[in-house]
Amino acid sequence: MMYFLYSLPSQWRRELRFEATRQIRLLESEANEQIRTRDSYLNNSEGSPSPWHLPILAMTVDVIQATYEECLKCGMDGYVSKPFDEEQLYQAVAEFVASKPMVD
């Protein structure tokens, strides 16, 4: 199994980070729709879950509830407030890895 980590530049304004996340989710949605269409055409995996999903975890010093809600609203999967220790980051990332079934 392969995992990717995509880090948005910290000097980007938060609006750009939100928009980048929205664009990633749009591309995922389009790719998943093509896969579902193909699978439906081939009579495979009818109703199968979306195979493509890049976990996106926000890491920010902003601890305002509205920021957390905006992160989730734009498509991010989680949120870690800085400063954080190694264990907090590990636990946040582990949620993504543990929640996905292993695929060969």
RAGINOR-V490174 format. One record per helix or strand. SS is the DSSP state (hx for helix, st for strand). FROM is the first residue (numbers start at 1). TO is the last residue. If there is no record, write none. Layout:
ss & from & to
SS & FROM & TO
SS & FROM & TO
This chain:
ss & from & to
hx & 14 & 41
st & 57 & 60
hx & 65 & 73
st & 78 & 81
hx & 86 & 98
